């Protein structure tokens, strides 16, 4: 089964539910409203779209109120999104991505060391 395409707005809703689920629509609205300014109907529409796409499942709480929970694992989605980005922007070459971001970033010494350790581990395990 292919993962459904998730828009940027839908991603915001998913992040709230990946953080803690299940949540009611009102709870999702309460979390998103201060940072997005979205109207409650906008959030409800996004929740409905995500359910239709198969990204969210619904159930009922003890009071019978509809709750939403992610069906998709965040790490799996991040992995797939990352690979899609590398494929589209860097023609499938992860080393080009690393070179670009390292060259464009102002890394702290501890971040450079962390990258060095990751690369050493990768070299040892031939990832």
C-alpha positions in Angstrom: 0.0 0.0 0.0 1.4 3.4 -0.9 1.4 6.1 1.7 -1.1 8.9 1.0 0.3 12.3 0.1 0.1 14.6 3.1 0.0 18.4 2.4 1.9 20.9 4.6 -1.3 21.8 6.5 -2.2 18.2 7.0 1.3 17.6 8.3 0.7 20.1 11.1 -2.4 18.2 12.1 -0.5 14.9 12.0 2.3 16.3 14.2 -0.3 17.2 16.9 -1.6 13.6 16.8 1.8 12.0 16.6 2.7 14.0 19.8 -0.3 12.5 21.6 -3.3 10.5 20.5 -6.1 9.9 20.5 -7.4 13.4 20.5 -10.8 14.9 19.7 -11.2 17.6 17.0 -11.6 20.2 19.8 -8.3 19.2 21.3 -6.5 19.4 18.0 -8.1 22.8 17.3 -7.0 24.0 20.8 -3.4 23.0 20.0 -3.2 24.4 16.5 -5.3 27.6 16.8 -2.6 29.7 18.6 0.1 29.0 16.1 -1.9 28.8 12.8 -4.9 31.0 13.4 -7.0 28.4 11.6 -10.8 28.4 12.1 -12.2 25.3 13.7 -13.9 24.3 10.5 -10.5 24.4 8.7 -9.0 21.9 11.2 -12.1 19.7 11.0 -11.8 19.7 7.2 -8.2 18.7 7.5 -9.0 15.9 9.9 -11.7 14.6 7.6 -9.3 14.6 4.6 -6.7 12.7 6.6 -9.3 10.1 7.6 -10.4 9.7 3.9 -6.7 9.4 2.9 -6.3 6.6 5.5 -3.7 8.6 7.5 -6.0 8.8 10.6 -8.4 6.4 12.2 -11.4 7.4 14.3 -13.0 6.0 17.4 -15.2 7.3 20.3 -14.1 8.3 23.8 -16.1 7.3 26.9 -18.6 10.1 26.3 -19.1 9.1 22.7 -17.1 12.0 21.2 -15.2 11.2 18.0 -11.4 10.8 18.5 -8.6 10.8 16.0 -5.4 8.6 16.0 -2.6 8.3 13.4 -2.5 5.2 11.3 0.9 6.1 9.9 4.1 5.9 11.9 5.9 9.2 12.0 9.4 7.8 11.5 8.3 5.8 8.5 6.6 8.9 7.0 9.7 11.0 7.7 12.0 8.4 6.1 9.8 8.3 3.0 9.5 12.1 2.8 13.3 12.4 3.2 13.9 9.9 0.4 11.4 11.6 -1.9 13.2 14.9 -1.2 16.6 13.4 -2.0 15.2 11.8 -5.2 13.5 15.0 -6.4 16.0 17.7 -5.4 19.4 15.8 -5.3 18.6 13.2 -8.0 18.8 10.4 -5.5 22.3 11.3 -4.2 22.3 11.6 -0.4 26.0 12.7 -0.4 25.0 15.8 -2.5 22.3 16.6 0.1 24.9 16.3 2.9 27.5 18.4 1.1 24.9 21.1 0.3 23.6 21.4 3.9 27.0 21.2 5.5 28.3 23.9 3.1 25.2 26.1 3.7 25.1 25.7 7.5 26.9 27.3 10.4 27.5 24.1 12.4 28.7 24.2 16.0 31.7 22.1 16.9 29.5 19.6 18.7 27.3 19.2 15.6 30.4 18.6 13.4 31.5 16.0 15.9 28.1 14.3 15.8 28.1 14.2 12.0 31.7 12.8 12.1 30.5 10.0 14.5 27.5 9.2 12.3 29.7 8.9 9.2 32.2 6.8 11.1 29.4 4.4 12.3 28.0 4.3 8.7 31.4 3.5 7.3 31.9 0.7 9.9 28.5 -0.9 9.2 28.6 0.0 5.4 25.1 1.6 5.6 
